[in-house]
Amino acid sequence: MHVKTFKGSDIQAALAKVKAELGEEAIILGTKTVRGGAGKSCEITAAIDPRSAGGPSKNAPLMPARNAGGIMPQMDGNPTDWACEWRQIKDQLMALVKPQLNMEDLSPRQRVAIKYLEREEADMQVLLRVFLELKADPDRPILPVLESVAPCYGFESNKWRQKFHIFAGPHGVGKTLTLIRLALREKQARPKARICVVAADQGQGKGRLVLRHYADLSGLAFREAGSAEDMQELLKEAHKFDMIFVDLPGLSGKSSLAEHLADLGLAESLDMAAHLVLAPYFAASQYAEIARRYMCPQLQSLIWTKLDEACSFGALLNMARLTELPVSALSFGSGLKNSIAPASSDLLWRLIFKHTLPGQSAEQAA
């Protein structure tokens, strides 16, 4: 199988290059949006069986590409059926591609990096992307390639200047504790900052009590806003605060984060960033469904919790690829002190390659 990456100013331009070089029978393995000094561009990784390259069907369409967020576009028919079928197709494609990844094309240290990623259960699309970028230049440093797969943008007020920070994610991943840790960390860094924590989960009495308790102890303002009316009241007094941290409940039924934010009256134009809080031990199919339901324009970063309970960390790379969002914070342990850190490439790769938690030495990790 012949695999190549094509670049264009947009997805149509990149697809035209795929069609021109590989023909109509090319299979799209993945797409991504690249941001650079010249603005946004699109990269498409495509493949074709050399045996079929000489006689492509003129009427056969290209396999559909994913959008920039890594999710299948809506198709005619049942979207769930399409998503299931597409996952099966991708699994088959990756099974075909993997034997063609000739590790001898890489330098020894590059091969070691690929082996580590395999050990951490990074998915085939992550491995393929890293392999292709390293293969293009055997002398290329590994870390810049890895950083492009899972960028970091640490959660700190001098970087994240939005007033509203929405913490969303599945039930049981530790959203409330993560919100408290970040609010207390921000209060410690800026004692005079006016910070409000908000319980938006009317059905979770324990979470509200925990938020109120730590707000009272730490000089944080506390509000409840589980309905659109309550949220409108909060918006009216938002000028009183420097930062507002909102604890959302897990989504119910088949609802999406975009729908839930709209129901609360939190419009896209609001000075707001939503953060998807995740634990690193869901199944791949669950992460795909989480990405589908939580992706929206307001979602700006991934926050990983319960890292001390994980056996491997490939999920951090897989979700970064799937959502194309940076990692903003890494959380671990059961206490509040020294249990969360703004994400950085150094911390992330020490975690993945050495299983070293932030603030932990390599000897302690071992």
Beta strands, then each sheet from edge to edge (+ up, - down):
strand 1: 2-8
strand 2: 27-36
strand 3: 39-48
strand 4: 164-168
strand 5: 195-199
strand 6: 221-224
strand 7: 243-247
strand 8: 272-278
strand 9: 299-304
strand 10: 327-331
strand 11: 340-342
sheet 1: 1+ 3- 2+
sheet 2: 6+ 5+ 7+ 4+ 8+ 9+ 10+ 11-
end
